[in-house]
Amino acid sequence: MTDTRPQPINVPRGSNATYGPVPREDHLFGIEGLAVAPTPIVVDSFLSVLLRGQIEKSGPTAGSEIQDADLASATLDITVSTAYADSQVDEPWTVTIPLLTRPWRPDAHIAIRDKDGAHVEQLTTDGSNDILADMSLLSTFTHTGVWKFQFVARLADDRCLFAISLTQYLKGGIEQPPAPRVPVS
């Protein structure tokens, strides 16, 4: 029996990131490359991410040309799940933040640069954009396991700018998986 599932497509430039969960052909932001340093990710140190690309002039659907005003309300959903050595898997959890230059935690920041390298408030439709992020994962709050991060950027009308997944083994300060969550009735 052959496996007919589509194989993941790697994001360019040397990380283990793949396109998804939204199919690459539905993305409006053409990714030129993604760099994650350090790789593999090390807890208790700063992690830096550089995503480079540009807004495609014509999107996957007719009449979908993007204006700079559309990008002002773009959001980034960050979904995280963890698998542990005992086969327990956390329920994924998601945080949504504006896709703008800003701090989103005391130890986490996003900055956007335009085609000339100038820091700007939001993505632009004129040429290349860099999205830079830095953050730290503290071992005191990190369970050891295989972590899956999904990043999905969307416009207010729900069109997808980009969607990527990154899976990393993290050696945290907490070796035991968390206790199973009990639903509150």
Secondary structure as a PSIPRED ss2 file (coil, helix, strand):
# PSIPRED VFORMAT (PSIPRED V4.0)

   1 M C   1.000  0.000  0.000
   2 T C   1.000  0.000  0.000
   3 D C   1.000  0.000  0.000
   4 T C   1.000  0.000  0.000
   5 R C   1.000  0.000  0.000
   6 P C   1.000  0.000  0.000
   7 Q C   1.000  0.000  0.000
   8 P C   1.000  0.000  0.000
   9 I C   1.000  0.000  0.000
  10 N E   0.000  0.000  1.000
  11 V C   1.000  0.000  0.000
  12 P C   1.000  0.000  0.000
  13 R C   1.000  0.000  0.000
  14 G C   1.000  0.000  0.000
  15 S C   1.000  0.000  0.000
  16 N C   1.000  0.000  0.000
  17 A C   1.000  0.000  0.000
  18 T E   0.000  0.000  1.000
  19 Y E   0.000  0.000  1.000
  20 G C   1.000  0.000  0.000
  21 P C   1.000  0.000  0.000
  22 V C   1.000  0.000  0.000
  23 P C   1.000  0.000  0.000
  24 R H   0.000  1.000  0.000
  25 E H   0.000  1.000  0.000
  26 D H   0.000  1.000  0.000
  27 H C   1.000  0.000  0.000
  28 L C   1.000  0.000  0.000
  29 F E   0.000  0.000  1.000
  30 G E   0.000  0.000  1.000
  31 I E   0.000  0.000  1.000
  32 E E   0.000  0.000  1.000
  33 G E   0.000  0.000  1.000
  34 L E   0.000  0.000  1.000
  35 A E   0.000  0.000  1.000
  36 V E   0.000  0.000  1.000
  37 A E   0.000  0.000  1.000
  38 P C   1.000  0.000  0.000
  39 T C   1.000  0.000  0.000
  40 P C   1.000  0.000  0.000
  41 I C   1.000  0.000  0.000
  42 V C   1.000  0.000  0.000
  43 V C   1.000  0.000  0.000
  44 D C   1.000  0.000  0.000
  45 S C   1.000  0.000  0.000
  46 F E   0.000  0.000  1.000
  47 L E   0.000  0.000  1.000
  48 S E   0.000  0.000  1.000
  49 V E   0.000  0.000  1.000
  50 L E   0.000  0.000  1.000
  51 L E   0.000  0.000  1.000
  52 R E   0.000  0.000  1.000
  53 G E   0.000  0.000  1.000
  54 Q E   0.000  0.000  1.000
  55 I E   0.000  0.000  1.000
  56 E C   1.000  0.000  0.000
  57 K C   1.000  0.000  0.000
  58 S C   1.000  0.000  0.000
  59 G C   1.000  0.000  0.000
  60 P C   1.000  0.000  0.000
  61 T C   1.000  0.000  0.000
  62 A C   1.000  0.000  0.000
  63 G C   1.000  0.000  0.000
  64 S C   1.000  0.000  0.000
  65 E C   1.000  0.000  0.000
  66 I C   1.000  0.000  0.000
  67 Q C   1.000  0.000  0.000
  68 D H   0.000  1.000  0.000
  69 A H   0.000  1.000  0.000
  70 D H   0.000  1.000  0.000
  71 L H   0.000  1.000  0.000
  72 A C   1.000  0.000  0.000
  73 S C   1.000  0.000  0.000
  74 A C   1.000  0.000  0.000
  75 T E   0.000  0.000  1.000
  76 L E   0.000  0.000  1.000
  77 D E   0.000  0.000  1.000
  78 I E   0.000  0.000  1.000
  79 T E   0.000  0.000  1.000
  80 V E   0.000  0.000  1.000
  81 S E   0.000  0.000  1.000
  82 T E   0.000  0.000  1.000
  83 A E   0.000  0.000  1.000
  84 Y C   1.000  0.000  0.000
  85 A C   1.000  0.000  0.000
  86 D C   1.000  0.000  0.000
  87 S C   1.000  0.000  0.000
  88 Q C   1.000  0.000  0.000
  89 V E   0.000  0.000  1.000
  90 D C   1.000  0.000  0.000
  91 E C   1.000  0.000  0.000
  92 P C   1.000  0.000  0.000
  93 W E   0.000  0.000  1.000
  94 T E   0.000  0.000  1.000
  95 V E   0.000  0.000  1.000
  96 T E   0.000  0.000  1.000
  97 I E   0.000  0.000  1.000
  98 P E   0.000  0.000  1.000
  99 L C   1.000  0.000  0.000
 100 L C   1.000  0.000  0.000
 101 T C   1.000  0.000  0.000
 102 R E   0.000  0.000  1.000
 103 P E   0.000  0.000  1.000
 104 W E   0.000  0.000  1.000
 105 R E   0.000  0.000  1.000
 106 P C   1.000  0.000  0.000
 107 D C   1.000  0.000  0.000
 108 A E   0.000  0.000  1.000
 109 H E   0.000  0.000  1.000
 110 I E   0.000  0.000  1.000
 111 A E   0.000  0.000  1.000
 112 I E   0.000  0.000  1.000
 113 R E   0.000  0.000  1.000
 114 D C   1.000  0.000  0.000
 115 K C   1.000  0.000  0.000
 116 D C   1.000  0.000  0.000
 117 G C   1.000  0.000  0.000
 118 A C   1.000  0.000  0.000
 119 H E   0.000  0.000  1.000
 120 V E   0.000  0.000  1.000
 121 E C   1.000  0.000  0.000
 122 Q C   1.000  0.000  0.000
 123 L C   1.000  0.000  0.000
 124 T C   1.000  0.000  0.000
 125 T C   1.000  0.000  0.000
 126 D C   1.000  0.000  0.000
 127 G C   1.000  0.000  0.000
 128 S E   0.000  0.000  1.000
 129 N E   0.000  0.000  1.000
 130 D E   0.000  0.000  1.000
 131 I E   0.000  0.000  1.000
 132 L E   0.000  0.000  1.000
 133 A E   0.000  0.000  1.000
 134 D E   0.000  0.000  1.000
 135 M E   0.000  0.000  1.000
 136 S E   0.000  0.000  1.000
 137 L C   1.000  0.000  0.000
 138 L C   1.000  0.000  0.000
 139 S H   0.000  1.000  0.000
 140 T H   0.000  1.000  0.000
 141 F H   0.000  1.000  0.000
 142 T C   1.000  0.000  0.000
 143 H E   0.000  0.000  1.000
 144 T C   1.000  0.000  0.000
 145 G E   0.000  0.000  1.000
 146 V E   0.000  0.000  1.000
 147 W E   0.000  0.000  1.000
 148 K E   0.000  0.000  1.000
 149 F E   0.000  0.000  1.000
 150 Q E   0.000  0.000  1.000
 151 F E   0.000  0.000  1.000
 152 V E   0.000  0.000  1.000
 153 A E   0.000  0.000  1.000
 154 R E   0.000  0.000  1.000
 155 L C   1.000  0.000  0.000
 156 A C   1.000  0.000  0.000
 157 D C   1.000  0.000  0.000
 158 D C   1.000  0.000  0.000
 159 R C   1.000  0.000  0.000
 160 C E   0.000  0.000  1.000
 161 L E   0.000  0.000  1.000
 162 F E   0.000  0.000  1.000
 163 A E   0.000  0.000  1.000
 164 I E   0.000  0.000  1.000
 165 S E   0.000  0.000  1.000
 166 L E   0.000  0.000  1.000
 167 T E   0.000  0.000  1.000
 168 Q E   0.000  0.000  1.000
 169 Y E   0.000  0.000  1.000
 170 L E   0.000  0.000  1.000
 171 K C   1.000  0.000  0.000
 172 G C   1.000  0.000  0.000
 173 G C   1.000  0.000  0.000
 174 I E   0.000  0.000  1.000
 175 E C   1.000  0.000  0.000
 176 Q C   1.000  0.000  0.000
 177 P C   1.000  0.000  0.000
 178 P C   1.000  0.000  0.000
 179 A C   1.000  0.000  0.000
 180 P C   1.000  0.000  0.000
 181 R C   1.000  0.000  0.000
 182 V C   1.000  0.000  0.000
 183 P C   1.000  0.000  0.000
 184 V C   1.000  0.000  0.000
 185 S C   1.000  0.000  0.000
